[in-house]
Amino acid sequence: MAHIEIILSYKERANDDIKAAEEMFSSHFYLAAISRAYYAAFYAVTAALLTKDIKVQKHKQLEIEFRRHFIKTGNLSKKYSEILEELFQARQNADYDAIPEITETRVRELIEEAKDFVQAVSSL
């Protein structure tokens, strides 16, 4: 099992990124808020996978291992796999599209989904 301090550090980063996403949203930095919301989920999954001694380097591999160890096993609802994919796609659009189309309402929804995701994954 991975060292507990590393796991706890990733869990803390997930929670910090939720707070950062909310602060970015409040300051109308919507694209940055989306990025932080995704990374909150990313760090929560990283911590959960490390409890199983699984370390991944790439975003797609993280998603695959998350599904394998937490969705297919029934530990979490399939909706969490969908949320992770949705957050990833939103982050891709926010970071790489020349003119990302995103509404304030949608950003708020993504942050709320990320909060739910982090809470569910952290409870594993």
C-alpha positions, 0 to 999 in steps of 0.5 A: 500500500502506498504511503499514507502521507502521499494518499492524504496529500492527494486528498488534500489537493483535491479539496484545495482544488474544489476551493480554488474552483469556487474562488475562481468562479466567484472572480469570474475566471470560469475557464480556470474554475473548470480546470481546478474542478477537473483536477480536484477529481483527478487528485481524488482518483489518484488517492483512491488508486494509490490505496490499491497500490496503483500509480498512473501517469496519464489521464486516460489511464487514470480513467481506465483504472478508476472504472476497473477498480471502483465502477465495475466492482460496484463500489461507486455508481456509473454516474461517477465515471460519467462525471469524471469524463465530463469534467475531463472534456470540459477541462480539455475545451477550457484549456485548448479551444480557441473560443471555448463555449461555456456558460456561468451556469454550466461552470457552476454545475461542473463545480457542484459535480466535482464536489460530489465526485470528490466526496464520493471518491474520498469515502472509499 
